[in-house]
């Protein structure tokens, strides 16, 4: 079932809580009032209200509930629309897993309407940020900035956990007793999570840039006192994107290093097998020679036994010393 939450502020002071969707239009028409309304798991009736009664663009309403939408920001006749994702890395299991939450938002002149398919995105944390920042007097710009800033902070947290996970993989990579299959599974899971993370982090540059452009091109420009905040937000988005690039290089490096180490370990095994095979060949050759059914010095005598034993010992020990010196065994 759908769930609706709402707030209304006048000059940064809360004046209404949890009013229904049917009253949204009335609150949006009041002077100096900032409105936020959140729809969780919207029903077809809720979408019809957004489309028909509030005049939201039909394509934007469809994109708000359409699965697998990429992060984006678009401009329409009466509003702007954006879709973003929250990110969380689950590292409690053997393999890292990325959990994403989606939130779509309709940006109006005096209000913000958010639509979520589920409760993965923590709107309580975003609401606390709005109230604690003390920027609500700046209007919709404060709501948009708080929303995007919270999501970008989540991106940083997810990237940081992934960076820590990669460091653990690096330590595991050089453990002599490390299991190759476990390491390969973790590296593959990390590469998969990183690909999913890049899909939601990289487009945020375009989203923030578009929102900043919409602010300046609007018939009623959003508050300019938040220009520094949005510039700082854009800087964070760039840093997050660059960090994911470095993580991709690190994952590729770990994968290539693992293959190189496997080849090196195989070469070490082959060297040891070749060395021991040469040592074993010494007694085999000597006993084969003395086992001929032909007379030779010491044939059928104790001296022949002593001679063959001495050759076996000296030959084997000598080869062992040579191979040991060159680190073959």
C-alpha atoms as a printed R data frame, in Angstrom:
    type eleno elety resid chain resno      x       y       z
1   ATOM     1    CA   UNK     A     1  0.000   0.000   0.000
2   ATOM     2    CA   UNK     A     2  1.137   3.526  -0.701
3   ATOM     3    CA   UNK     A     3  2.186   5.793   2.136
4   ATOM     4    CA   UNK     A     4  2.242   9.600   2.075
5   ATOM     5    CA   UNK     A     5  4.243  11.953   4.280
6   ATOM     6    CA   UNK     A     6  4.323  15.730   3.999
7   ATOM     7    CA   UNK     A     7  5.621  18.899   5.591
8   ATOM     8    CA   UNK     A     8  5.036  22.608   5.103
9   ATOM     9    CA   UNK     A     9  7.354  25.383   6.324
10  ATOM    10    CA   UNK     A    10  6.996  29.134   6.432
11  ATOM    11    CA   UNK     A    11 10.283  31.033   6.803
12  ATOM    12    CA   UNK     A    12 11.938  27.811   7.957
13  ATOM    13    CA   UNK     A    13  9.314  27.112  10.644
14  ATOM    14    CA   UNK     A    14  7.156  23.995  10.340
15  ATOM    15    CA   UNK     A    15  3.477  24.886   9.946
16  ATOM    16    CA   UNK     A    16  1.867  21.605   8.770
17  ATOM    17    CA   UNK     A    17  2.625  17.890   9.081
18  ATOM    18    CA   UNK     A    18  1.336  14.910   7.090
19  ATOM    19    CA   UNK     A    19 -1.443  16.603   5.175
20  ATOM    20    CA   UNK     A    20 -3.035  14.428   2.428
21  ATOM    21    CA   UNK     A    21 -2.160  14.503  -1.247
22  ATOM    22    CA   UNK     A    22 -5.516  16.114  -2.013
23  ATOM    23    CA   UNK     A    23 -4.477  19.215  -0.013
24  ATOM    24    CA   UNK     A    24 -1.116  19.607  -1.733
25  ATOM    25    CA   UNK     A    25 -2.430  21.989  -4.356
26  ATOM    26    CA   UNK     A    26 -3.816  24.300  -1.679
27  ATOM    27    CA   UNK     A    27 -0.534  24.411   0.223
28  ATOM    28    CA   UNK     A    28  1.441  25.081  -2.954
29  ATOM    29    CA   UNK     A    29 -0.678  28.156  -3.615
30  ATOM    30    CA   UNK     A    30  0.142  29.874  -0.316
31  ATOM    31    CA   UNK     A    31  2.641  32.695  -0.225
32  ATOM    32    CA   UNK     A    32  6.044  32.111   1.430
33  ATOM    33    CA   UNK     A    33  5.252  28.451   2.132
34  ATOM    34    CA   UNK     A    34  7.692  25.660   1.268
35  ATOM    35    CA   UNK     A    35  6.125  22.236   0.772
36  ATOM    36    CA   UNK     A    36  7.473  18.702   0.677
37  ATOM    37    CA   UNK     A    37  5.412  15.589  -0.011
38  ATOM    38    CA   UNK     A    38  6.707  12.033  -0.219
39  ATOM    39    CA   UNK     A    39  4.829   9.129  -1.832
40  ATOM    40    CA   UNK     A    40  6.068   5.652  -0.954
41  ATOM    41    CA   UNK     A    41  5.009   2.848  -3.338
42  ATOM    42    CA   UNK     A    42  2.547   5.062  -5.228
43  ATOM    43    CA   UNK     A    43 -0.752   3.607  -6.372
44  ATOM    44    CA   UNK     A    44 -2.254   4.278  -9.816
45  ATOM    45    CA   UNK     A    45 -4.610   6.749  -8.149
46  ATOM    46    CA   UNK     A    46 -1.666   8.687  -6.685
47  ATOM    47    CA   UNK     A    47 -0.004   8.825 -10.084
48  ATOM    48    CA   UNK     A    48 -3.244  10.028 -11.649
49  ATOM    49    CA   UNK     A    49 -3.374  12.916  -9.162
50  ATOM    50    CA   UNK     A    50  0.201  13.891 -10.026
51  ATOM    51    CA   UNK     A    51 -0.510  13.727 -13.734
52  ATOM    52    CA   UNK     A    52 -4.018  15.117 -14.029
53  ATOM    53    CA   UNK     A    53 -4.666  17.372 -11.045
54  ATOM    54    CA   UNK     A    54 -1.178  18.719 -10.374
55  ATOM    55    CA   UNK     A    55 -0.216  18.942 -14.048
56  ATOM    56    CA   UNK     A    56  2.974  16.864 -13.916
57  ATOM    57    CA   UNK     A    57  4.370  15.798 -17.264
58  ATOM    58    CA   UNK     A    58  3.055  12.363 -18.242
59  ATOM    59    CA   UNK     A    59  6.486  11.080 -19.259
60  ATOM    60    CA   UNK     A    60  7.980  12.262 -15.969
61  ATOM    61    CA   UNK     A    61  5.257  10.473 -14.005
62  ATOM    62    CA   UNK     A    62  5.948   7.284 -15.955
63  ATOM    63    CA   UNK     A    63  9.692   7.619 -15.339
64  ATOM    64    CA   UNK     A    64  9.057   8.000 -11.611
65  ATOM    65    CA   UNK     A    65  7.801   4.404 -11.397
66  ATOM    66    CA   UNK     A    66  9.506   2.833 -14.416
67  ATOM    67    CA   UNK     A    67 12.097   0.242 -13.314
68  ATOM    68    CA   UNK     A    68 15.782   0.435 -14.263
69  ATOM    69    CA   UNK     A    69 15.766   4.188 -14.938
70  ATOM    70    CA   UNK     A    70 19.213   5.772 -15.005
71  ATOM    71    CA   UNK     A    71 20.010   8.826 -12.844
72  ATOM    72    CA   UNK     A    72 18.938  11.896 -14.756
73  ATOM    73    CA   UNK     A    73 17.495  15.400 -14.548
74  ATOM    74    CA   UNK     A    74 15.027  16.807 -17.086
75  ATOM    75    CA   UNK     A    75 13.221  20.092 -17.514
76  ATOM    76    CA   UNK     A    76  9.489  20.310 -18.266
77  ATOM    77    CA   UNK     A    77  7.063  23.171 -18.768
78  ATOM    78    CA   UNK     A    78  5.925  23.577 -15.165
79  ATOM    79    CA   UNK     A    79  8.529  21.639 -13.213
80  ATOM    80    CA   UNK     A    80 11.824  19.809 -13.278
81  ATOM    81    CA   UNK     A    81 12.246  16.094 -12.695
82  ATOM    82    CA   UNK     A    82 15.171  14.068 -11.408
83  ATOM    83    CA   UNK     A    83 15.909  10.464 -10.514
84  ATOM    84    CA   UNK     A    84 18.771   9.436  -8.214
85  ATOM    85    CA   UNK     A    85 19.894   6.396  -6.238
86  ATOM    86    CA   UNK     A    86 21.206   5.742  -2.766
87  ATOM    87    CA   UNK     A    87 23.945   3.137  -2.300
88  ATOM    88    CA   UNK     A    88 24.895   0.790   0.515
89  ATOM    89    CA   UNK     A    89 27.614  -1.878   0.502
90  ATOM    90    CA   UNK     A    90 26.772  -5.065   2.394
91  ATOM    91    CA   UNK     A    91 30.066  -6.620   3.535
92  ATOM    92    CA   UNK     A    92 28.837  -8.970   6.259
93  ATOM    93    CA   UNK     A    93 28.871 -11.940   3.888
94  ATOM    94    CA   UNK     A    94 31.827 -13.459   2.042
95  ATOM    95    CA   UNK     A    95 31.113 -11.451  -1.102
96  ATOM    96    CA   UNK     A    96 30.387  -7.714  -1.161
97  ATOM    97    CA   UNK     A    97 26.926  -6.766  -2.416
98  ATOM    98    CA   UNK     A    98 25.647  -3.363  -3.491
99  ATOM    99    CA   UNK     A    99 22.150  -2.331  -2.394
100 ATOM   100    CA   UNK     A   100 20.611   0.617  -4.232
101 ATOM   101    CA   UNK     A   101 17.527   2.623  -3.403
102 ATOM   102    CA   UNK     A   102 15.730   4.877  -5.842
103 ATOM   103    CA   UNK     A   103 14.077   8.236  -5.341
104 ATOM   104    CA   UNK     A   104 12.465  10.419  -7.998
105 ATOM   105    CA   UNK     A   105 11.612  14.058  -7.392
106 ATOM   106    CA   UNK     A   106  9.404  16.697  -8.975
107 ATOM   107    CA   UNK     A   107 10.873  20.177  -8.448
108 ATOM   108    CA   UNK     A   108  8.222  22.895  -8.274
109 ATOM   109    CA   UNK     A   109  8.617  26.592  -7.588
110 ATOM   110    CA   UNK     A   110  7.386  26.234  -4.012
111 ATOM   111    CA   UNK     A   111  7.676  22.552  -3.294
112 ATOM   112    CA   UNK     A   112  9.318  19.194  -3.773
113 ATOM   113    CA   UNK     A   113  7.469  15.928  -4.402
114 ATOM   114    CA   UNK     A   114  9.478  12.735  -3.922
115 ATOM   115    CA   UNK     A   115  8.394   9.312  -5.148
116 ATOM   116    CA   UNK     A   116  9.965   6.078  -3.909
117 ATOM   117    CA   UNK     A   117  9.179   2.494  -4.984
118 ATOM   118    CA   UNK     A   118 10.315   1.189  -1.563
119 ATOM   119    CA   UNK     A   119 11.788   2.456   1.699
120 ATOM   120    CA   UNK     A   120 15.446   1.752   0.859
121 ATOM   121    CA   UNK     A   121 16.131   5.487   0.664
122 ATOM   122    CA   UNK     A   122 16.027   6.805   4.244
123 ATOM   123    CA   UNK     A   123 13.793   9.866   4.030
124 ATOM   124    CA   UNK     A   124 13.928  10.306   7.821
125 ATOM   125    CA   UNK     A   125 17.650  11.056   7.553
126 ATOM   126    CA   UNK     A   126 17.012  13.500   4.708
127 ATOM   127    CA   UNK     A   127 14.249  15.226   6.686
128 ATOM   128    CA   UNK     A   128 16.594  15.596   9.683
129 ATOM   129    CA   UNK     A   129 19.243  17.092   7.393
130 ATOM   130    CA   UNK     A   130 16.754  19.655   6.071
131 ATOM   131    CA   UNK     A   131 15.763  20.681   9.582
132 ATOM   132    CA   UNK     A   132 19.293  20.755  11.000
133 ATOM   133    CA   UNK     A   133 20.934  22.616   8.105
134 ATOM   134    CA   UNK     A   134 18.855  25.711   8.756
135 ATOM   135    CA   UNK     A   135 18.566  26.464   5.037
136 ATOM   136    CA   UNK     A   136 14.824  26.055   4.577
137 ATOM   137    CA   UNK     A   137 14.394  29.811   4.222
138 ATOM   138    CA   UNK     A   138 16.171  29.402   0.846
139 ATOM   139    CA   UNK     A   139 13.178  27.523  -0.548
140 ATOM   140    CA   UNK     A   140 13.181  24.529  -2.856
141 ATOM   141    CA   UNK     A   141 16.922  24.893  -3.426
142 ATOM   142    CA   UNK     A   142 17.509  23.816   0.191
143 ATOM   143    CA   UNK     A   143 15.348  20.705  -0.243
144 ATOM   144    CA   UNK     A   144 17.058  19.720  -3.489
145 ATOM   145    CA   UNK     A   145 20.521  20.328  -2.080
146 ATOM   146    CA   UNK     A   146 19.790  18.360   1.096
147 ATOM   147    CA   UNK     A   147 18.419  15.430  -0.904
148 ATOM   148    CA   UNK     A   148 21.335  15.281  -3.335
149 ATOM   149    CA   UNK     A   149 23.923  15.894  -0.619
150 ATOM   150    CA   UNK     A   150 22.574  12.985   1.436
151 ATOM   151    CA   UNK     A   151 22.703  10.655  -1.570
152 ATOM   152    CA   UNK     A   152 26.240  11.720  -2.511
153 ATOM   153    CA   UNK     A   153 27.404  11.197   1.078
154 ATOM   154    CA   UNK     A   154 26.000   7.674   0.811
155 ATOM   155    CA   UNK     A   155 27.984   7.192  -2.382
156 ATOM   156    CA   UNK     A   156 31.156   8.202  -0.548
157 ATOM   157    CA   UNK     A   157 30.400   5.788   2.286
158 ATOM   158    CA   UNK     A   158 29.815   2.920  -0.150
159 ATOM   159    CA   UNK     A   159 32.986   3.732  -2.078
160 ATOM   160    CA   UNK     A   160 34.959   3.876   1.176
161 ATOM   161    CA   UNK     A   161 33.721   0.433   2.240
162 ATOM   162    CA   UNK     A   162 34.593  -0.913  -1.186
163 ATOM   163    CA   UNK     A   163 38.082   0.568  -0.866
164 ATOM   164    CA   UNK     A   164 38.523  -1.198   2.492
165 ATOM   165    CA   UNK     A   165 37.300  -4.435   0.935
166 ATOM   166    CA   UNK     A   166 39.893  -4.094  -1.822
167 ATOM   167    CA   UNK     A   167 42.635  -3.669   0.777
168 ATOM   168    CA   UNK     A   168 41.507  -6.922   2.415
169 ATOM   169    CA   UNK     A   169 41.678  -8.599  -0.993
170 ATOM   170    CA   UNK     A   170 45.216  -7.300  -1.475
171 ATOM   171    CA   UNK     A   171 46.258  -8.866   1.843
172 ATOM   172    CA   UNK     A   172 44.576 -12.137   0.879
173 ATOM   173    CA   UNK     A   173 46.233 -12.052  -2.518
174 ATOM   174    CA   UNK     A   174 49.732 -12.610  -1.107
175 ATOM   175    CA   UNK     A   175 48.853 -15.159   1.549
176 ATOM   176    CA   UNK     A   176 50.664 -18.435   0.721
177 ATOM   177    CA   UNK     A   177 47.778 -20.491   2.105
178 ATOM   178    CA   UNK     A   178 45.054 -18.372   0.483
179 ATOM   179    CA   UNK     A   179 42.420 -20.313  -1.428
180 ATOM   180    CA   UNK     A   180 42.357 -19.272  -5.064
181 ATOM   181    CA   UNK     A   181 38.670 -20.059  -5.534
182 ATOM   182    CA   UNK     A   182 37.600 -17.862  -2.604
183 ATOM   183    CA   UNK     A   183 39.741 -14.983  -3.821
184 ATOM   184    CA   UNK     A   184 38.347 -15.302  -7.344
185 ATOM   185    CA   UNK     A   185 34.767 -15.254  -6.035
186 ATOM   186    CA   UNK     A   186 35.419 -12.133  -3.976
187 ATOM   187    CA   UNK     A   187 37.173 -10.345  -6.835
188 ATOM   188    CA   UNK     A   188 34.323 -11.193  -9.209
189 ATOM   189    CA   UNK     A   189 31.720  -9.988  -6.691
190 ATOM   190    CA   UNK     A   190 33.715  -6.792  -6.199
191 ATOM   191    CA   UNK     A   191 33.915  -6.140  -9.930
192 ATOM   192    CA   UNK     A   192 30.158  -6.705 -10.250
193 ATOM   193    CA   UNK     A   193 29.374  -4.361  -7.344
194 ATOM   194    CA   UNK     A   194 31.726  -1.729  -8.741
195 ATOM   195    CA   UNK     A   195 30.030  -1.841 -12.157
196 ATOM   196    CA   UNK     A   196 26.640  -1.322 -10.489
197 ATOM   197    CA   UNK     A   197 28.061   1.475  -8.334
198 ATOM   198    CA   UNK     A   198 29.506   3.315 -11.324
199 ATOM   199    CA   UNK     A   199 26.116   3.201 -13.038
200 ATOM   200    CA   UNK     A   200 24.575   5.341 -10.303
201 ATOM   201    CA   UNK     A   201 27.594   7.490  -9.348
202 ATOM   202    CA   UNK     A   202 28.933   8.673 -12.702
203 ATOM   203    CA   UNK     A   203 25.622  10.131 -14.022
204 ATOM   204    CA   UNK     A   204 25.338  12.259 -10.873
205 ATOM   205    CA   UNK     A   205 27.682  14.780 -12.479
206 ATOM   206    CA   UNK     A   206 25.080  15.360 -15.164
207 ATOM   207    CA   UNK     A   207 22.268  15.495 -12.595
208 ATOM   208    CA   UNK     A   208 23.947  18.117 -10.398
209 ATOM   209    CA   UNK     A   209 25.046  20.155 -13.422
210 ATOM   210    CA   UNK     A   210 21.489  20.138 -14.790
211 ATOM   211    CA   UNK     A   211 19.996  21.178 -11.435
212 ATOM   212    CA   UNK     A   212 22.466  24.062 -11.210
213 ATOM   213    CA   UNK     A   213 21.521  25.116 -14.734
214 ATOM   214    CA   UNK     A   214 17.798  24.848 -14.001
215 ATOM   215    CA   UNK     A   215 18.281  27.177 -11.017
216 ATOM   216    CA   UNK     A   216 19.718  29.931 -13.192
217 ATOM   217    CA   UNK     A   217 17.364  29.481 -16.162
218 ATOM   218    CA   UNK     A   218 14.122  29.322 -14.183
219 ATOM   219    CA   UNK     A   219 11.529  32.057 -14.543
220 ATOM   220    CA   UNK     A   220 11.796  32.296 -10.776
221 ATOM   221    CA   UNK     A   221 15.439  31.443 -10.019
222 ATOM   222    CA   UNK     A   222 16.093  29.436  -6.912
223 ATOM   223    CA   UNK     A   223 17.948  31.117  -4.073
224 ATOM   224    CA   UNK     A   224 21.421  32.243  -5.080
225 ATOM   225    CA   UNK     A   225 22.721  32.115  -1.494
226 ATOM   226    CA   UNK     A   226 23.177  28.358  -1.973
227 ATOM   227    CA   UNK     A   227 25.516  28.683  -4.952
228 ATOM   228    CA   UNK     A   228 28.475  27.785  -2.768
229 ATOM   229    CA   UNK     A   229 26.642  24.739  -1.424
230 ATOM   230    CA   UNK     A   230 25.852  23.473  -4.901
231 ATOM   231    CA   UNK     A   231 29.420  24.094  -6.067
232 ATOM   232    CA   UNK     A   232 30.666  22.091  -3.101
233 ATOM   233    CA   UNK     A   233 28.153  19.350  -3.926
234 ATOM   234    CA   UNK     A   234 29.405  19.247  -7.503
235 ATOM   235    CA   UNK     A   235 32.974  18.942  -6.229
236 ATOM   236    CA   UNK     A   236 31.939  15.959  -4.089
237 ATOM   237    CA   UNK     A   237 30.279  14.327  -7.092
238 ATOM   238    CA   UNK     A   238 33.467  14.740  -9.148
239 ATOM   239    CA   UNK     A   239 35.563  13.266  -6.337
240 ATOM   240    CA   UNK     A   240 33.219  10.285  -6.023
241 ATOM   241    CA   UNK     A   241 33.420   9.661  -9.772
242 ATOM   242    CA   UNK     A   242 37.220   9.862  -9.745
243 ATOM   243    CA   UNK     A   243 37.369   7.535  -6.749
244 ATOM   244    CA   UNK     A   244 35.333   4.915  -8.605
245 ATOM   245    CA   UNK     A   245 37.778   5.210 -11.517
246 ATOM   246    CA   UNK     A   246 40.687   4.453  -9.206
247 ATOM   247    CA   UNK     A   247 38.768   1.534  -7.675
248 ATOM   248    CA   UNK     A   248 38.202   0.093 -11.137
249 ATOM   249    CA   UNK     A   249 41.943   0.272 -11.790
250 ATOM   250    CA   UNK     A   250 42.624  -1.396  -8.440
251 ATOM   251    CA   UNK     A   251 40.196  -4.255  -9.141
252 ATOM   252    CA   UNK     A   252 41.768  -4.799 -12.564
253 ATOM   253    CA   UNK     A   253 45.226  -4.717 -10.971
254 ATOM   254    CA   UNK     A   254 44.219  -7.305  -8.356
255 ATOM   255    CA   UNK     A   255 42.760  -9.556 -11.040
256 ATOM   256    CA   UNK     A   256 45.872  -9.302 -13.224
257 ATOM   257    CA   UNK     A   257 48.182  -9.769 -10.227
258 ATOM   258    CA   UNK     A   258 46.283 -12.897  -9.237
259 ATOM   259    CA   UNK     A   259 46.808 -14.366 -12.700
260 ATOM   260    CA   UNK     A   260 50.510 -13.464 -12.570
261 ATOM   261    CA   UNK     A   261 50.872 -15.040  -9.135
262 ATOM   262    CA   UNK     A   262 49.166 -18.194 -10.352
263 ATOM   263    CA   UNK     A   263 51.662 -18.433 -13.218
264 ATOM   264    CA   UNK     A   264 54.556 -17.761 -10.840
265 ATOM   265    CA   UNK     A   265 53.351 -20.419  -8.384
266 ATOM   266    CA   UNK     A   266 52.928 -22.891 -11.231
267 ATOM   267    CA   UNK     A   267 56.490 -22.204 -12.330
268 ATOM   268    CA   UNK     A   268 57.694 -22.768  -8.767
269 ATOM   269    CA   UNK     A   269 55.885 -26.101  -8.614
270 ATOM   270    CA   UNK     A   270 57.312 -27.146 -11.968
271 ATOM   271    CA   UNK     A   271 60.827 -26.208 -10.821
272 ATOM   272    CA   UNK     A   272 60.463 -28.268  -7.661
273 ATOM   273    CA   UNK     A   273 59.049 -31.234  -9.566
274 ATOM   274    CA   UNK     A   274 61.876 -31.043 -12.100
275 ATOM   275    CA   UNK     A   275 64.485 -30.836  -9.318
276 ATOM   276    CA   UNK     A   276 63.119 -33.804  -7.399
277 ATOM   277    CA   UNK     A   277 62.701 -35.733 -10.632
278 ATOM   278    CA   UNK     A   278 66.399 -35.219 -11.403
279 ATOM   279    CA   UNK     A   279 67.362 -36.350  -7.898
280 ATOM   280    CA   UNK     A   280 65.189 -39.459  -8.153
281 ATOM   281    CA   UNK     A   281 66.718 -40.224 -11.550
282 ATOM   282    CA   UNK     A   282 70.175 -40.669  -9.959
283 ATOM   283    CA   UNK     A   283 69.422 -43.829  -7.925
284 ATOM   284    CA   UNK     A   284 67.223 -45.081 -10.752
285 ATOM   285    CA   UNK     A   285 70.090 -44.800 -13.242
286 ATOM   286    CA   UNK     A   286 72.697 -46.297 -10.907
287 ATOM   287    CA   UNK     A   287 70.586 -49.239  -9.798
288 ATOM   288    CA   UNK     A   288 69.638 -49.828 -13.419
289 ATOM   289    CA   UNK     A   289 73.306 -49.924 -14.423
290 ATOM   290    CA   UNK     A   290 74.323 -52.255 -11.606
291 ATOM   291    CA   UNK     A   291 71.311 -54.406 -12.301
292 ATOM   292    CA   UNK     A   292 72.635 -55.553 -15.686
293 ATOM   293    CA   UNK     A   293 73.186 -59.325 -16.075
294 ATOM   294    CA   UNK     A   294 76.785 -58.698 -17.189
295 ATOM   295    CA   UNK     A   295 80.042 -59.125 -15.244
296 ATOM   296    CA   UNK     A   296 81.505 -55.849 -13.921
297 ATOM   297    CA   UNK     A   297 83.933 -54.904 -11.150
298 ATOM   298    CA   UNK     A   298 82.209 -55.899  -7.930
299 ATOM   299    CA   UNK     A   299 79.712 -58.193  -9.651
300 ATOM   300    CA   UNK     A   300 78.036 -60.452  -7.051
301 ATOM   301    CA   UNK     A   301 80.301 -58.930  -4.363
302 ATOM   302    CA   UNK     A   302 79.920 -56.659  -1.345
303 ATOM   303    CA   UNK     A   303 82.238 -54.111  -2.975
304 ATOM   304    CA   UNK     A   304 79.705 -53.623  -5.804
305 ATOM   305    CA   UNK     A   305 76.970 -52.881  -3.267
306 ATOM   306    CA   UNK     A   306 79.184 -50.363  -1.497
307 ATOM   307    CA   UNK     A   307 80.158 -48.754  -4.800
308 ATOM   308    CA   UNK     A   308 76.543 -48.337  -5.980
309 ATOM   309    CA   UNK     A   309 75.414 -47.033  -2.577
310 ATOM   310    CA   UNK     A   310 78.187 -44.435  -2.488
311 ATOM   311    CA   UNK     A   311 77.314 -43.265  -6.014
312 ATOM   312    CA   UNK     A   312 73.620 -42.977  -5.129
313 ATOM   313    CA   UNK     A   313 74.290 -40.988  -1.942
314 ATOM   314    CA   UNK     A   314 76.870 -38.618  -3.441
315 ATOM   315    CA   UNK     A   315 74.906 -38.134  -6.657
316 ATOM   316    CA   UNK     A   316 71.616 -37.426  -4.902
317 ATOM   317    CA   UNK     A   317 73.129 -35.191  -2.213
318 ATOM   318    CA   UNK     A   318 75.143 -33.302  -4.828
319 ATOM   319    CA   UNK     A   319 72.134 -32.590  -7.007
320 ATOM   320    CA   UNK     A   320 70.105 -31.618  -3.935
321 ATOM   321    CA   UNK     A   321 72.815 -29.109  -2.899
322 ATOM   322    CA   UNK     A   322 72.984 -27.617  -6.405
323 ATOM   323    CA   UNK     A   323 69.214 -27.247  -6.729
324 ATOM   324    CA   UNK     A   324 68.976 -25.851  -3.206
325 ATOM   325    CA   UNK     A   325 71.598 -23.246  -4.010
326 ATOM   326    CA   UNK     A   326 69.626 -21.981  -7.005
327 ATOM   327    CA   UNK     A   327 66.300 -22.174  -5.088
328 ATOM   328    CA   UNK     A   328 64.795 -24.915  -7.220
329 ATOM   329    CA   UNK     A   329 63.670 -26.965  -4.255
